[in-house]
Amino acid sequence: MRYLLKILTYTAITFATIIIHLLVASLFYYPFNHIHVVYIALLWLLLYTGSSIALWVAVVLSFFLELFVTTPFGVNTISLVGSLMVVSWFLLNVLTNRSITTVLSASLMGLVLYRLFFLIILSVVINLARSQGWPGKEMIINMIWEILLSAASLALIYFVSSRFIKRLNPAYVNVSARPRL
């Protein structure tokens, strides 16, 4: 029963994240409509849980997100899951503390990797299909806006939530590791 409740909770969070992402993309004005709510939610889940559950949620979430994009099927999923795997390894082995600079650098690195994977896979698909229509410099400008605004949003969300959630507060970790006299 507890396992079923956990699955239902993750399913509800998945659909809520997709709805919020679609609302942000359609209702906000120009640079702010490029905030990638799905990546922010997945990276926050990865930071919060510290386990691979975020990667499995990413597979399901990106599959449903593929229904609303115009790129070939699978490009976003492979890019999203691949970049989250790299960020997960990086957070586990390199950036072990959970400070705001760690979150900012991990989100910047993850979003740059996501868009780099996306461009590489999209260029392979375009070349294999022998189709015309590389998006051009407007896409690169939109990607830069997405990377900057999404990283700043995640850093702000992490900063606010670290004040309320003890697990995310790096000062809590330092206090408990200090020897008592």
C-alpha positions in Angstrom: 0.0 0.0 0.0 2.8 2.4 0.9 4.5 1.6 -2.4 1.3 2.3 -4.4 0.9 5.6 -2.5 4.5 6.6 -3.4 3.9 5.8 -7.1 0.7 7.8 -7.1 2.5 10.7 -5.5 5.2 10.7 -8.1 2.6 10.4 -10.9 0.7 13.4 -9.6 3.9 15.4 -9.2 4.8 14.4 -12.8 1.6 15.6 -14.3 1.6 18.8 -12.1 5.2 19.5 -13.4 4.1 19.1 -17.0 1.1 21.4 -16.5 3.2 24.0 -14.8 5.9 23.8 -17.5 3.2 24.3 -20.2 1.7 27.2 -18.3 5.0 28.9 -17.9 5.9 28.4 -21.6 2.5 29.8 -22.8 1.6 32.5 -20.3 4.9 34.2 -19.4 6.4 36.9 -21.6 9.5 36.6 -23.7 12.6 35.8 -21.8 10.7 34.3 -18.8 8.8 31.8 -20.9 12.1 29.9 -21.5 12.4 28.8 -17.9 12.6 25.0 -18.1 10.3 23.9 -15.2 10.8 20.2 -15.9 14.6 20.4 -15.6 14.3 22.5 -12.5 12.0 20.0 -10.9 14.1 17.0 -11.8 17.3 18.6 -10.7 15.7 19.7 -7.4 14.4 16.1 -6.9 17.9 14.9 -7.6 19.4 17.3 -5.0 16.7 16.5 -2.5 16.7 12.7 -2.7 20.3 12.1 -3.8 19.2 8.9 -5.4 18.4 7.5 -8.8 14.7 7.9 -8.4 15.0 11.3 -10.1 16.4 9.6 -13.2 13.4 7.2 -13.4 11.0 10.1 -12.9 12.9 11.9 -15.7 12.2 9.0 -18.1 8.5 9.1 -17.4 8.3 12.9 -17.4 10.3 13.4 -20.6 8.2 10.7 -22.3 5.0 12.7 -21.6 6.8 15.9 -22.5 7.6 14.5 -25.9 3.9 14.6 -26.7 4.0 18.4 -26.7 7.2 19.2 -28.6 7.8 19.5 -32.4 11.2 17.9 -32.4 11.6 14.2 -33.5 10.5 11.7 -30.9 13.2 10.8 -28.4 15.5 13.8 -28.8 14.4 15.5 -25.6 14.2 12.3 -23.7 17.8 11.2 -24.5 19.1 14.7 -23.9 17.3 15.1 -20.6 18.1 11.7 -19.1 21.7 11.8 -20.4 22.4 15.2 -18.9 20.7 14.3 -15.6 22.9 11.1 -15.4 26.0 13.2 -15.9 24.9 15.8 -13.3 24.0 13.0 -10.9 27.4 11.5 -11.2 29.0 14.9 -10.8 27.0 15.7 -7.7 27.8 12.3 -6.2 31.5 12.3 -6.9 32.8 15.9 -7.4 30.4 18.4 -5.8 29.6 16.7 -2.5 28.4 19.7 -0.5 25.1 21.2 -1.0 25.7 25.0 -1.0 24.0 27.5 -3.3 27.2 27.7 -5.5 27.1 23.9 -5.9 23.5 24.1 -7.0 24.1 27.0 -9.4 27.1 25.3 -11.0 25.4 22.0 -11.2 22.3 23.5 -12.8 24.4 25.6 -15.3 26.5 22.5 -16.2 23.4 20.3 -16.5 21.5 22.8 -18.7 24.5 23.4 -20.9 24.9 19.6 -21.3 21.2 19.2 -21.9 21.2 21.7 -24.7 24.5 20.4 -26.1 23.2 16.8 -26.2 20.0 18.2 -27.8 21.9 20.0 -30.5 24.1 17.1 -31.3 21.2 14.6 -31.5 19.1 17.0 -33.4 21.9 17.6 -36.0 22.3 13.8 -36.4 18.6 13.3 -36.9 18.5 16.2 -39.4 21.5 14.8 -41.3 20.2 11.3 -41.4 16.8 12.4 -42.6 18.5 14.7 -45.2 16.1 17.4 -44.3 16.5 21.1 -44.4 15.9 23.6 -41.7 18.5 24.1 -39.0 16.9 26.4 -36.5 19.6 29.1 -36.6 20.8 31.7 -34.2 17.3 32.4 -32.7 17.5 28.9 -31.2 20.9 29.6 -29.7 19.7 32.9 -28.1 16.6 31.1 -26.7 18.9 28.4 -25.3 21.1 31.0 -23.6 18.0 32.6 -22.0 16.8 29.2 -20.9 20.1 28.2 -19.3 20.5 31.5 -17.4 16.9 31.9 -16.2 16.5 28.2 -15.3 19.7 28.1 -13.3 18.9 31.3 -11.5 15.4 30.0 -10.8 16.7 26.7 -9.4 19.2 28.6 -7.2 16.5 30.8 -5.9 14.2 27.8 -5.2 17.0 26.0 -3.5 18.0 29.0 -1.4 14.4 29.4 -0.2 13.8 25.7 0.4 17.1 25.3 2.2 15.8 27.6 4.9 12.8 25.4 5.6 14.1 21.9 4.8 16.8 20.8 7.1 18.1 18.1 4.7 19.0 20.8 2.1 20.8 23.1 4.6 24.6 22.8 4.3 25.0 24.5 7.7 23.1 21.6 9.3 25.7 19.2 7.9 28.6 21.3 9.2 27.1 21.6 12.6 26.6 17.9 13.1 30.1 17.1 11.9 31.7 19.4 14.5 33.1 17.6 17.6 31.5 18.6 20.9 33.6 19.5 23.9 
